[in-house]
Amino acid sequence: MKNTLLSLLGLLASASLQPAVAADGLALFQSKSCVACHAVDSKLVGPSLKDVAVKNAGVKGAADTLASHIKNGTQGNWGPIPMPANAVSDDEAKLLANWVLSLK
């Protein structure tokens, strides 16, 4: 009974965090330089964030990989134009990665 109650409470807590991630992720995205190269629905310099979500759907460790790419930059994943490192904390990079991956 105790384990069932704890599991239920954990499930409810994670469900209640989803709207917070969505709101905080969008606000953080809009406050950073991400918007210079990315849009949610369309390709700019870099891919649309929804395309990033689709490409990484179901990929094990995608959130950690994406957070690393956001923080440290990357090259070659979406063509020849490199993505520069961004001035974000580890927590901000993780929040952004989880938000991007939640986009449909």
N, C-alpha and C positions, 0 to 999 in steps of 0.2 A: 504494500500500500504506500509506504513511504517513498519507494523508488518511483512508483507511478506518479505520485504527486510532484516529486522533484522533476521528473521528465516533462510533465504537463506545464509546470511553471517555467522551465527552460524554453519550451516551445513557444509559450505565450510571450516571453520576454524577447525572443528573437524575432517574432512576428511584429512586435511593437517597435522594434528598431528599424525595420525596413523603411517606413516613411521618413524617419530621421536621416537615414543614409541618403535617401533620394533628395531631400531638401538641403542637407548639409553638403552633399556632393555637388549639386548644381551651384550652390552659392560659392563653394570653394573653387570650382572650375571657372566661374565667372570672375573671380577675384585674382586669378593667376594668369600668367602669360599663355596658358593653353589655348585661349580663345584667339590668339593671333594666327594659329595654324590649324585648329580643329573646330568643327561645328558638330552638333549632335546628329543632325540629319543629312548633312551633305559634305562632300570632300572639299577641302580648301587646299592648303599646302600639304597637309597630312590627311589621313583617312577620316571619314565620319566616325564619331564615337560608337554609333550603332553598328557600323561595319567591324569595328574592333571587337565589340561584344559578340557579334555573330561568329567571327573567326576564332574566338577563344571559348565559345560555348562548349561546356563539357570537357575542356582541357584541364587535366590535373595540374594544380599549382599555378593556374593562370593568374590569379589575383596577386600572388607573390612576384611572378615574372613581370606582370604589367606594372606593379608598384616600383620594381627595380628600374624598368624602362623609363617610367615617369621621372624618377629621381635622378638617375644616372645618364639618361639618354640612350639611344640605340641607333643602329643603322642597318639598312638592308631588309627590314621586315616588310616594308611597304613600298619598296623602290629605292632609288639611289639617294634621295634627299634624307640626310640624317635628322634625327630628332635630338635636339640638344638637351643637356641636363637641365633640370628645373630646380629653382630655389624653393623646395618643399621639404618638410620634415618627413621622417619615416611614417609617422601617423597620418599626415596629410596625403602622402603617396598611397598608403593603404586605403584610405577613405576614397580617394579619387578612383583607384583601381576597382574597388568593390562597386562604386557607383556606376562606372562605365560598364562593368560586366552585368549590371542589373538592367541596363537599357534594352528595350525591345523594339 
